[in-house]
Amino acid sequence: MITLKMTLRRMLSERRRSNNKLSRALSSSQIHHASRTTWSPPLVSLDLLDDCSSTFTHSHAAPIQKCTNDNARIIDGRSAAEEIKSSIAIEVSRMKESIGKVPGLAVILVGRGQDSLAYVRNKIMACHEVGFKFSIAELPENCTEEEVCDALSNYNKDASIHGILVQLPLPQHFDAGKILNVLSLEKDVDGFHTLNIGNLAIQGREPLFIPCTAKGCIELLLRSDVEIVGKRAVVIGRSNIVGLPTFLLLQRHHATVSIVHAYSENPEIIAREADILVAAAGVPNLVRGSWLKPGAVVLDVGINPIEDPESEHGYRLIGDVCFKEAVRIASAVTPVPGGVGPMTVAMLLLNTLEAAKRALHFP
Amino acid sequence: MITLKMTLRRMLSERRRSNNKLSRALSSSQIHHASRTTWSPPLVSLDLLDDCSSTFTHSHAAPIQKCTNDNARIIDGRSAAEEIKSSIAIEVSRMKESIGKVPGLAVILVGRGQDSLAYVRNKIMACHEVGFKFSIAELPENCTEEEVCDALSNYNKDASIHGILVQLPLPQHFDAGKILNVLSLEKDVDGFHTLNIGNLAIQGREPLFIPCTAKGCIELLLRSDVEIVGKRAVVIGRSNIVGLPTFLLLQRHHATVSIVHAYSENPEIIAREADILVAAAGVPNLVRGSWLKPGAVVLDVGINPIEDPESEHGYRLIGDVCFKEAVRIASAVTPVPGGVGPMTVAMLLLNTLEAAKRALHFP
């Protein structure tokens, strides 16, 4: 069987040249860059008393924008992610020089679903770019829950691995909740452990890790100078992986949040109330221009492949938001690809770096 | 020191007559009543696929209503709670006769805050009414976290205690989260353990216990024939005890939920979108008639004492909703007192009964 590892060896060798470029950049002019990159402030600092009026302001990097001929500015997730990865790479170099160790990320991959393979491939490449150790346990589709838990337990015990993720979705015969809870809380860089979700929901608590897509969305808002406190946010879709944590995180950042799902009556009316709209339903072009309040900020989490004979691979990716309509009505919008997607991977790296720093007591 | 226990001994003796009445009722005509009382269906059964339209209907008891001269029907939480308590008492009798055991509830009370004393008093009375064992650990305001955790650990180990609750709020120098997590998950009848909140948030999971006020609110909606699926619900207030779990539970019942808090801009406009409004801000008369959509169902969780020289004790309780305005605009409304409050206590008893049944393997 040609494993993912073998495929990746080839891809990684092809990427060497561009990575060398990144290394050179890191070792020279960008070396002071890390301190300029700000990441979401810790949650507990945001738990303001509910009986006073809002005076909270975020510190943030310069807004990310490109000009277009339409109204909306395009929130460029790719360049934000590159910036964050550069900062992470600097931290990894510092760690390696100082204590001779690097952060390690492990992925458990069950089966060979094309989407999962693509996502894992991106994660491996990203780890390589920033200098993380990467390990993968590939298990066949028909493996048992026990085998998955064994692989997890091995990584739990492995001191060179600081972050572990189980690539979701798992085949239907698995109890994902049971498996995710076997994962060591300190290595749960996806933030899906029940205790992490519980601590994200409960005011005054701080989860060890915040789920990556939700964290990436907030990061883009903060970097784009979007005010969150007190604003109306609508999350379309309530998956455990994206919709729920994004709702919880926006709420912790003091937005007034509504969550829309397949049972919601008049979703377009609710969406139109949003100052900040997060589309995470997995339905191509679900959100039309008529769903948007003029001036809204739109984060499109959808990644939907659609046939396109003119594209190199016969298909292209589109989001949940009808982009060409959105740019005429929104004040800012993320593109697909190149919006939230790259930020999700960057946040995974960031969570893994944090896990490694915690485990190694590295400041 | 006159302890709460001593005060209660007197109160309990005064209540004996009314309790005898309840016992007589249970032993005769109401004996077949338990099967008629329906409680919220388990959550997992509600996790419908998000890609189909709503066809879900609840089984429920007859709607609870009284006629008034105004428009709204009054959702009578007191009589619903009595009905549930009667059913619980029957179950307790059955358990006692069958295995010689009864459910046991323990409360940890730190300090002697007047509100906490009143709430604990209600819980003791309710336990007595339905035939539960009750135990209380009273600790002084200046006790240490360790002493609270010791008391908790003792109850964790005590096989005659099936439910434990820590009366909140704790004095400010305590880390409530840390203390609540010492509590055995199987005895967390308040449902505030991080794992219980996490499992309430995550679709497809079922928490061992659902927080009592949230559960009481849903129970009142179901019993009052209020459709929840797809409807817009607004929760005002986002406390960890009421607002957050009520939001999560309404969401699990497929409402489209928004959560409003002190930082929300234009709360009255958002409230006016609600088909179901839950007011849990702790601000007397916050929700005026102008905050309500005509025909909305209003659940008032607030219990605010205000001075009233004409009342026996010099004060009376009012809710977060301006009742006299609400009855003219809403289609149904809970009064204060006599609405959500009694249901909270009934749900605590129900959670404790469930805990005992689980621990004792009693069907």
Interface residues (C-beta under 8 A of the other chain):
Chain A: L48 L49 D50 D51 C52 S53 S54 A176 G177 T194 L195 N196 I197 G198 N199 A201 I202 Q203 G204 R205 V229 G230 K231 R232 G237 R238 S239 N240 L244 L248 Q251 H254 T256 V257 S258 I259 V260 H261 A262 Y263 S264 E265 P267 I270 E273
Chain B: L48 L49 D50 D51 C52 S53 S54 A176 G177 T194 L195 N196 I197 G198 N199 A201 I202 Q203 G204 R205 V229 G230 K231 R232 G237 R238 S239 N240 L244 L248 Q251 H254 T256 V257 S258 I259 V260 H261 A262 Y263 S264 E265 I270 E273
